[in-house]
Amino acid sequence: MGARHVAIIMDGNGRWAKQRGLDRTAGHKEGAKAVRRIVRHAREQGLEWLTLFAFSSLNWARPPYEVRELMDLLVQFLADEEPELLANGIRLTAIGERAYLPRYVREALERVERSTAHCRDMRLVLAVSYDGRRDVVQAVRRLVHMAARGELLAADVGEAHLMAALSTADMPDVDLLIRTSGERRLSGFLPIEACYAELIFTEGLWPDFQTADFDAAMAEYDHRERRFGMTSAQLEAAPAFGR
Ligand code: FPP
């Protein structure tokens, strides 16, 4: 079975700009073009879920002008792509600490979340001001509140409770996680949701990421054997277990 849910850490915008003697923000602009290209292509390929790491909680520490540029690019992306999302049945949602976002960004995100809420053909999830460990913390807080209200007993807490309390509650596990630019780190991206994912690290910088690179990662995923703790022989006998 092909990957249903692909998550991408879009790394290397700054280096792309530096190589050309340009400001880092030029790399982000080019990176936004790659986002458009890959979203369109993923939809054409029939992918169900695409989650993109657009802005980490740690990125607030970057120079203010760079943060501003990233926020502006996000708003621009939402405005430019809304008709295309609607025309292609793509529902957009966001995960992350949206309360930290400037109001104009939050409003732009929520407007497109509302306008595409009925779309069913693909889900595009933007992780904005997101950090996986922080998301686990807010999930634990929710569960503790439930316990304090007497709605949950400690002995009954299972995986399903944790998964349901994460901001990704309505999303399937990540099948394939791609990180560009040669870095081999997860950087707090979907730590629980991608804990069984196949990881693919590509050497090229995100602004150079082409549809062929996406296809190559999908093809490599198809060749890998996901055993979920079983043996190859068990999987051969009953391939449905490997789902
Ligand atoms: C990493 O490059 C990338 C980011 C911090 C943000 C990703 C943002 C975009 C691709 C553009 C805007 C997004 C959308 C959804 C329109 P880096 O700056 O860390 O690169 P470096 O490691 O080479 O410095």
Boltz pocket constraint, residues with backbone or C-beta under 6 A from the ligand:
constraints:
  - pocket:
      binder: B
      contacts: [[A, 10], [A, 11], [A, 12], [A, 13], [A, 14], [A, 15], [A, 16], [A, 28], [A, 29], [A, 31], [A, 32], [A, 35], [A, 52], [A, 53], [A, 54], [A, 55], [A, 56], [A, 59], [A, 70], [A, 73], [A, 74], [A, 77], [A, 126], [A, 206]]
      max_distance: 6.0
